[in-house]
Amino acid sequence: MGGLVLLVAATVALVWANAPFSSTYFTIRDFHFGIPALGLDLSVGHWTSDGLLTVFFLVAGIELKRELVVGSLRTPATAVLPVIAALCGMLVPATLYAITAAAGRGSMDGWAVPMATDIAFALAVLAVISTHLPTALRAFLLTLAVVDDLGAILIIATFFTSDLNYWALAGAFAGLGVFYVLQRLRVRGWWWYLPLGVTVWALMNNGGVHATVAGVAMGLILRTTREGGEQKSPGERTGHLLHPLSAGICVPLFALFAAGVSVSAEGLGKVFATPEPLGVIVGLVVGKILGIFAGTYLAARFTRAQLNPDLAWADIFGLATLAGIGFTVALLIGELAFPGTAVGEHIKVAVLIASLTAAVLATLLLRRRNSVYRRLYEEENLDEDADDIPDIYQRTEGSST
């Protein structure tokens, strides 16, 4: 349901931004409010992307921690594959962009645009498609997307930021240290963690690093194993509390103010005639598939890394296609690489085209895989004689005797 709300919000944003009354959309999105003295005088768009989206990344960090500790990624040989996939899924798209831009004598400034997978939209599409797909596929995508986004944010901080505030960053990391100590000491009570979390987020934002990193970090710190007479771990309680807020409010509002891009016929024509936006499309649609699938296969083939036994290579190919949904971070890097230029506007349109293409292709591939798993599920649970024992087990017993 949350995925459908997200997709509806993105559609509304696109329609609103291209309607005759589109000026109202941009006026609201660019309206600033906050506390200037604390460095928090942000636009509505930035409050949703840097603020509300942090809640989503906090929930994602908790899910990732749970998978690493007690889930399908607890085995290092299995967990290392999505990390390698993410790294290859960043390197290959950047390389293809550089080749395309060089061939057309375009600018290399946008090399990082096709590197990022939009975790929110990718998970939303997967949620809409998946009814019988293995849960390990979502864990693989979640790990890949988080590593991918963290890599993209690191790139932003390294190559597209000139005013890092090291004191603010030091304060943010000190706050995360306090957060870790409180968890180690088994301190409970939201009145400790909520003010501390907001402080860490504000310091991270003032430090010049994308503030959503704070959400991921706190999610990874929260304990996900139960102790004593606990019915739920701190991570489980927090995730259960915040998931409806994240899926129903935070992520849809973020999509509403991030997806609004003006699209014109002239802009669409120049996307495929200009090397920079063309490089973005090639990088996201082709580069992600090549990087993620080939990187995963080669790692499993020539190292001790192992693919989760619940997954098939066809699943990984579909997931690699899905990872071509760049959107949020890609749009952000495009603005930083080409601020206030016509090429920058073409880059935005290219990101939308590539993300839509990847979403459609991935839907076709993963729906086919979903059908395969649904058929297997039905065969395994078929009970024609109504004796509460699946027929497949009776056939197996009969053949063995």
Backbone torsions as a table, in degrees:
resi	resn	phi	psi	omega
1	MET	NA	-41.9	178.9
2	GLY	-61.2	-36.6	178.7
3	GLY	-64.8	-39.1	178.7
4	LEU	-65.7	-40.8	177.9
5	VAL	-61.3	-40.9	179.6
6	LEU	-63.2	-45.6	-179.5
7	LEU	-65.6	-37.9	177.0
8	VAL	-63.9	-43.0	179.8
9	ALA	-61.7	-41.3	178.9
10	ALA	-65.6	-39.2	178.4
11	THR	-64.7	-44.0	178.0
12	VAL	-59.4	-41.1	-179.9
13	ALA	-61.5	-44.8	-179.2
14	LEU	-64.9	-42.9	179.8
15	VAL	-65.6	-44.9	-178.4
16	TRP	-63.1	-42.7	-177.4
17	ALA	-70.2	-14.6	-179.7
18	ASN	-117.4	10.9	178.2
19	ALA	-85.1	165.2	177.7
20	PRO	-58.2	-27.0	179.2
21	PHE	-101.1	31.4	-176.6
22	SER	-62.4	-22.6	-179.3
23	SER	-59.7	-30.5	179.0
24	THR	-66.0	-36.0	178.9
25	TYR	-62.1	-50.9	-176.7
26	PHE	-69.7	-30.8	176.6
27	THR	-64.6	-45.4	179.1
28	ILE	-67.8	-45.2	-177.9
29	ARG	-60.9	-37.6	-175.2
30	ASP	-92.8	1.8	179.7
31	PHE	-69.2	129.9	-176.5
32	HIS	-100.0	141.6	171.3
33	PHE	-158.2	162.3	-179.8
34	GLY	143.7	-152.9	-178.9
35	ILE	-120.3	94.0	-177.1
36	PRO	-55.7	-36.0	-177.5
37	ALA	-62.4	-25.6	178.9
38	LEU	-99.5	10.3	-178.9
39	GLY	70.4	26.1	-176.2
40	LEU	-120.1	36.1	174.1
41	ASP	-89.7	86.8	-171.6
42	LEU	-113.4	159.0	174.3
43	SER	-77.9	165.9	177.5
44	VAL	-58.6	-40.6	178.5
45	GLY	-60.7	-40.9	179.8
46	HIS	-73.2	-33.9	176.9
47	TRP	-63.2	-37.1	-179.9
48	THR	-75.5	-39.5	-177.1
49	SER	-80.3	-40.1	-178.1
50	ASP	-92.1	-25.4	-177.3
51	GLY	-99.6	-68.3	-176.8
52	LEU	-62.0	-36.1	-177.9
53	LEU	-67.7	-20.1	176.5
54	THR	-62.1	-33.3	177.4
55	VAL	-63.0	-42.3	178.3
56	PHE	-61.9	-44.1	-179.3
57	PHE	-68.6	-29.9	174.9
58	LEU	-63.7	-47.0	177.8
59	VAL	-63.0	-41.1	178.3
60	ALA	-63.5	-40.2	178.2
61	GLY	-63.3	-38.6	177.2
62	ILE	-64.1	-44.0	179.2
63	GLU	-63.4	-40.5	178.9
64	LEU	-65.1	-43.1	179.0
65	LYS	-60.5	-43.0	-179.9
66	ARG	-63.1	-40.5	179.0
67	GLU	-66.4	-36.1	-179.1
68	LEU	-72.4	-31.7	-174.8
69	VAL	-91.7	-47.7	-175.1
70	VAL	-126.5	1.7	-175.0
71	GLY	-105.2	-154.4	-173.1
72	SER	-73.0	-11.6	-178.1
73	LEU	-103.8	12.6	-177.3
74	ARG	-72.6	-19.7	177.1
75	THR	-87.0	119.1	-177.0
76	PRO	-54.3	-38.6	-178.0
77	ALA	-63.1	-29.1	178.1
78	THR	-86.9	-38.1	-176.4
79	ALA	-69.0	-28.4	-174.0
80	VAL	-69.8	-25.2	-176.7
81	LEU	-62.4	-49.8	179.5
82	PRO	-64.1	-28.1	176.8
83	VAL	-68.1	-45.3	176.4
84	ILE	-62.5	-41.5	178.6
85	ALA	-59.3	-42.0	179.7
86	ALA	-64.4	-43.8	-179.1
87	LEU	-64.1	-45.6	177.7
88	CYS	-66.8	-32.7	178.7
89	GLY	-72.2	-10.6	172.3
90	MET	-97.7	-40.1	-175.8
91	LEU	-68.3	-47.3	-176.2
92	VAL	-65.8	-46.3	177.1
93	PRO	-59.8	-40.0	178.1
94	ALA	-63.3	-39.1	179.1
95	THR	-66.7	-43.7	179.5
96	LEU	-65.1	-36.7	175.5
97	TYR	-61.5	-46.0	-178.2
98	ALA	-61.2	-41.5	179.6
99	ILE	-64.6	-45.2	-179.4
100	THR	-64.4	-44.1	-179.8
101	ALA	-65.8	-40.5	179.9
102	ALA	-66.1	-39.0	-179.9
103	ALA	-64.4	-33.2	179.5
104	GLY	-98.3	9.0	-178.5
105	ARG	55.2	43.3	177.8
106	GLY	-97.2	-175.8	-178.4
107	SER	-81.6	142.1	177.1
108	MET	-87.1	-1.4	-173.9
109	ASP	-62.6	-22.6	-177.0
110	GLY	-95.8	19.6	-175.4
111	TRP	-58.6	-28.0	-176.4
112	ALA	-89.6	-8.3	-175.4
113	VAL	-59.4	-47.5	-176.1
114	PRO	-83.5	12.2	-175.6
115	MET	-82.5	-22.4	-169.6
116	ALA	-98.7	136.9	170.7
117	THR	-97.2	133.4	178.5
118	ASP	-82.6	104.4	-174.4
119	ILE	-62.1	-38.2	-177.1
120	ALA	-64.4	-49.2	-177.7
121	PHE	-72.3	-38.2	179.6
122	ALA	-62.5	-45.7	178.7
123	LEU	-67.1	-33.6	178.2
124	ALA	-64.7	-45.5	178.3
125	VAL	-62.8	-42.4	179.5
126	LEU	-63.8	-38.1	179.6
127	ALA	-65.5	-37.1	179.2
128	VAL	-68.8	-38.4	-176.4
129	ILE	-77.8	-44.1	-164.8
130	SER	-78.7	122.7	168.2
131	THR	-125.7	-28.8	-178.8
132	HIS	-130.5	3.3	177.8
133	LEU	-65.4	148.4	-178.9
134	PRO	-60.8	142.6	176.9
135	THR	-63.6	-24.2	178.8
136	ALA	-63.5	-25.9	179.7
137	LEU	-68.2	-41.4	177.9
138	ARG	-66.2	-39.9	177.9
139	ALA	-62.8	-40.2	178.3
140	PHE	-62.3	-47.7	-179.8
141	LEU	-64.2	-40.5	-179.4
142	LEU	-62.6	-46.0	178.4
143	THR	-63.1	-47.2	-179.9
144	LEU	-59.1	-47.2	-175.4
145	ALA	-68.0	-38.4	178.8
146	VAL	-65.9	-46.5	177.4
147	VAL	-61.6	-40.9	179.2
148	ASP	-61.4	-47.4	-179.3
149	ASP	-66.8	-40.0	177.5
150	LEU	-63.6	-38.5	176.1
151	GLY	-63.4	-41.9	179.0
152	ALA	-65.4	-40.7	178.9
153	ILE	-65.7	-38.2	176.5
154	LEU	-63.0	-38.8	177.4
155	ILE	-64.4	-41.6	177.5
156	ILE	-59.9	-45.7	-178.3
157	ALA	-66.1	-31.3	-175.6
158	THR	-87.4	-43.8	-171.9
159	PHE	-106.1	-19.7	-175.2
160	PHE	-121.7	18.0	178.1
161	THR	-129.5	126.5	-178.7
162	SER	-114.0	-1.4	-175.6
163	ASP	-131.5	52.3	175.8
164	LEU	-65.8	135.1	176.5
165	ASN	-102.0	98.5	-173.5
166	TYR	-68.3	-30.2	177.2
167	TRP	-66.2	-43.4	178.3
168	ALA	-63.9	-41.1	178.3
169	LEU	-64.9	-39.6	177.2
170	ALA	-61.8	-41.1	177.4
171	GLY	-63.9	-39.1	178.5
172	ALA	-63.1	-44.6	179.7
173	PHE	-68.7	-33.0	175.1
174	ALA	-64.7	-40.5	177.1
175	GLY	-62.7	-39.4	176.6
176	LEU	-65.1	-33.6	175.9
177	GLY	-64.1	-42.5	176.6
178	VAL	-63.0	-41.2	177.8
179	PHE	-57.8	-43.9	180.0
180	TYR	-64.9	-43.6	-179.8
181	VAL	-62.9	-43.0	178.2
182	LEU	-59.4	-38.7	177.7
183	GLN	-68.6	-39.3	179.0
184	ARG	-65.4	-34.7	179.6
185	LEU	-83.5	1.1	179.5
186	ARG	60.3	36.7	177.5
187	VAL	-76.1	130.6	-179.3
188	ARG	-116.0	159.3	178.0
189	GLY	120.6	121.0	-177.0
190	TRP	-63.2	-26.8	-177.2
191	TRP	-66.0	-15.7	172.1
192	TRP	-83.4	-46.7	-168.2
193	TYR	-84.6	-33.9	-178.7
194	LEU	-64.5	-51.4	177.2
195	PRO	-62.1	-39.0	179.6
196	LEU	-65.4	-42.2	179.9
197	GLY	-64.1	-42.1	178.2
198	VAL	-64.1	-39.3	179.0
199	THR	-64.7	-44.8	178.5
200	VAL	-60.9	-44.0	179.1
201	TRP	-60.3	-46.0	-178.5
202	ALA	-64.0	-41.9	179.1
203	LEU	-66.2	-39.9	178.0
204	MET	-62.9	-42.1	179.3
205	ASN	-63.9	-43.5	178.8
206	ASN	-71.8	-20.0	179.2
207	GLY	-76.9	-7.8	178.3
208	GLY	91.9	3.4	177.9
209	VAL	-103.1	144.1	-178.4
210	HIS	-53.9	123.9	-170.3
211	ALA	-64.4	-19.9	-179.6
212	THR	-66.0	-18.1	175.7
213	VAL	-58.5	-34.8	179.0
214	ALA	-61.0	-40.0	179.3
215	GLY	-63.9	-46.7	179.2
216	VAL	-60.7	-45.0	-177.6
217	ALA	-61.7	-45.8	-179.9
218	MET	-66.8	-35.8	177.3
219	GLY	-63.5	-37.6	179.4
220	LEU	-73.9	-24.5	179.8
221	ILE	-79.6	-34.4	-177.3
222	LEU	-57.5	136.4	-179.6
223	ARG	-72.3	134.0	-178.1
224	THR	-115.7	4.2	177.4
225	THR	-104.6	142.4	-178.8
226	ARG	-85.0	145.9	178.9
227	GLU	-131.6	148.7	176.2
228	GLY	58.1	-129.4	-179.1
229	GLY	-96.6	20.7	-179.1
230	GLU	-66.0	132.6	172.5
231	GLN	-82.5	-30.9	176.8
232	LYS	-140.0	146.2	174.9
233	SER	-77.2	165.2	176.8
234	PRO	-55.8	-38.5	178.8
235	GLY	-65.5	-42.2	178.9
236	GLU	-64.7	-43.1	179.7
237	ARG	-62.8	-45.7	-178.7
238	THR	-65.2	-43.9	179.2
239	GLY	-62.8	-41.7	179.6
240	HIS	-64.6	-37.0	-179.3
241	LEU	-72.3	-41.0	-172.1
242	LEU	-91.0	-18.5	-175.5
243	HIS	-59.3	-46.8	177.7
244	PRO	-61.6	-38.3	177.9
245	LEU	-64.0	-42.3	-178.8
246	SER	-66.6	-50.9	-175.4
247	ALA	-74.1	-32.1	-174.1
248	GLY	-94.5	-22.3	-175.8
249	ILE	-127.3	-57.2	-171.1
250	CYS	-62.3	-54.3	-176.5
251	VAL	-68.8	-42.8	176.3
252	PRO	-60.5	-40.4	178.0
253	LEU	-65.8	-38.2	175.4
254	PHE	-60.3	-46.9	-180.0
255	ALA	-61.8	-38.4	-178.5
256	LEU	-60.0	-38.1	-176.4
257	PHE	-102.1	3.0	177.1
258	ALA	-108.2	-25.5	-173.5
259	ALA	-90.5	-4.7	-177.8
260	GLY	-78.5	97.5	179.5
261	VAL	-126.9	132.9	178.2
262	SER	-71.3	128.2	-179.1
263	VAL	-122.5	126.9	179.3
264	SER	-126.7	162.2	178.4
265	ALA	-63.2	-38.9	178.8
266	GLU	-64.1	-41.5	179.3
267	GLY	-64.2	-40.0	178.7
268	LEU	-62.7	-39.0	179.8
269	GLY	-66.0	-39.1	-176.9
270	LYS	-76.3	-19.1	179.5
271	VAL	-59.4	-42.0	-177.0
272	PHE	-89.7	-3.5	179.7
273	ALA	-109.0	-3.2	-179.0
274	THR	-114.1	131.0	-173.0
275	PRO	-62.4	-35.9	-176.4
276	GLU	-65.5	-54.9	177.6
277	PRO	-65.7	-33.0	176.9
278	LEU	-63.6	-38.9	177.2
279	GLY	-63.3	-34.6	177.6
280	VAL	-66.0	-44.7	179.7
281	ILE	-63.0	-46.5	179.4
282	VAL	-61.8	-42.5	-178.5
283	GLY	-63.6	-45.2	-177.4
284	LEU	-73.9	-45.4	-174.2
285	VAL	-79.4	-46.5	-177.4
286	VAL	-92.0	-44.7	-175.2
287	GLY	-62.9	-40.4	179.6
288	LYS	-63.7	-42.2	-179.8
289	ILE	-63.4	-50.1	-178.8
290	LEU	-62.7	-46.9	-175.6
291	GLY	-65.3	-49.6	-175.1
292	ILE	-71.3	-48.5	-176.7
293	PHE	-68.1	-48.8	-178.7
294	ALA	-64.9	-41.5	179.7
295	GLY	-62.3	-42.4	179.3
296	THR	-66.4	-44.7	-178.5
297	TYR	-64.2	-46.1	-178.3
298	LEU	-65.8	-37.6	178.7
299	ALA	-65.8	-41.5	179.0
300	ALA	-71.2	-28.5	-177.4
301	ARG	-79.6	-38.3	-170.4
302	PHE	-116.2	3.0	175.6
303	THR	-128.9	-176.2	178.9
304	ARG	-84.2	-2.0	178.1
305	ALA	-62.2	142.1	-175.5
306	GLN	-125.7	138.9	173.1
307	LEU	-77.2	137.5	178.5
308	ASN	-52.7	129.9	-176.8
309	PRO	-61.2	-18.0	178.5
310	ASP	-79.7	-8.0	-176.5
311	LEU	-109.5	150.5	173.7
312	ALA	-113.0	163.7	-178.4
313	TRP	-66.9	-27.2	175.7
314	ALA	-65.1	-33.2	175.9
315	ASP	-64.8	-42.5	-179.3
316	ILE	-65.8	-36.4	179.0
317	PHE	-65.0	-43.7	177.5
318	GLY	-63.2	-40.4	178.2
319	LEU	-65.7	-39.7	178.1
320	ALA	-61.6	-37.1	176.2
321	THR	-66.3	-42.0	179.3
322	LEU	-61.9	-33.0	-178.9
323	ALA	-66.4	-10.3	176.9
324	GLY	-73.3	-3.8	174.8
325	ILE	-75.5	101.4	-175.8
326	GLY	-88.1	-61.6	174.5
327	PHE	50.7	-108.2	-162.8
328	THR	-54.9	-63.0	-176.4
329	VAL	-66.2	-33.4	177.0
330	ALA	-63.7	-42.9	176.6
331	LEU	-62.4	-40.9	-179.8
332	LEU	-62.9	-47.0	-179.9
333	ILE	-65.0	-36.3	177.3
334	GLY	-60.9	-41.0	177.8
335	GLU	-65.9	-38.0	179.6
336	LEU	-71.7	-34.9	-177.9
337	ALA	-77.5	-35.4	-177.9
338	PHE	-131.1	67.1	-175.9
339	PRO	-67.9	125.2	173.3
340	GLY	63.4	30.2	-179.3
341	THR	-119.3	162.8	177.5
342	ALA	-65.6	-36.4	178.3
343	VAL	-62.0	-37.6	178.5
344	GLY	-61.1	-39.3	177.2
345	GLU	-66.8	-38.6	177.5
346	HIS	-66.2	-34.4	177.3
347	ILE	-61.9	-42.0	179.0
348	LYS	-60.2	-45.1	179.5
349	VAL	-64.1	-39.1	179.3
350	ALA	-62.7	-40.5	178.5
351	VAL	-62.4	-41.7	178.8
352	LEU	-64.4	-45.4	-179.9
353	ILE	-62.3	-46.2	-178.9
354	ALA	-64.3	-42.1	-178.9
355	SER	-65.8	-41.1	178.0
356	LEU	-65.4	-43.0	178.6
357	THR	-60.7	-47.0	179.6
358	ALA	-62.1	-40.5	-179.0
359	ALA	-64.4	-42.1	-179.4
360	VAL	-66.9	-47.3	179.9
361	LEU	-61.9	-44.0	-179.5
362	ALA	-65.0	-37.1	178.1
363	THR	-61.2	-44.6	179.2
364	LEU	-62.4	-45.1	-177.5
365	LEU	-68.5	-46.5	-175.6
366	LEU	-74.8	-30.0	174.6
367	ARG	-64.5	-36.7	176.9
368	ARG	-64.7	-43.2	177.7
369	ARG	-66.3	-36.6	178.3
370	ASN	-62.6	-38.1	177.8
371	SER	-63.9	-39.2	178.6
372	VAL	-62.2	-47.6	-178.3
373	TYR	-68.5	-33.9	177.7
374	ARG	-65.9	-40.8	178.7
375	ARG	-63.9	-41.4	177.5
376	LEU	-63.4	-40.3	178.9
377	TYR	-63.0	-43.5	-179.6
378	GLU	-65.3	-39.0	178.6
379	GLU	-65.7	-39.5	-177.9
380	GLU	-71.7	-22.6	-176.5
381	ASN	-110.4	8.4	179.2
382	LEU	-67.0	128.9	-179.5
383	ASP	-137.1	75.5	-174.3
384	GLU	-68.6	-29.7	-179.3
385	ASP	-90.5	4.1	173.6
386	ALA	53.6	41.3	178.2
387	ASP	-104.6	14.3	179.2
388	ASP	66.0	13.3	175.2
389	ILE	-122.1	117.7	-179.4
390	PRO	-53.0	137.9	-175.7
391	ASP	-60.3	-29.8	-176.6
392	ILE	-63.2	-33.6	179.1
393	TYR	-74.5	-32.3	177.7
394	GLN	-70.0	-37.5	177.3
395	ARG	-65.3	-38.4	-179.6
396	THR	-65.2	-43.5	179.1
397	GLU	-65.1	-40.0	-179.9
398	GLY	-64.5	-40.0	-179.1
399	SER	-70.1	-29.4	-178.2
400	SER	-76.0	-23.9	178.8
401	THR	-87.7	NA	NA
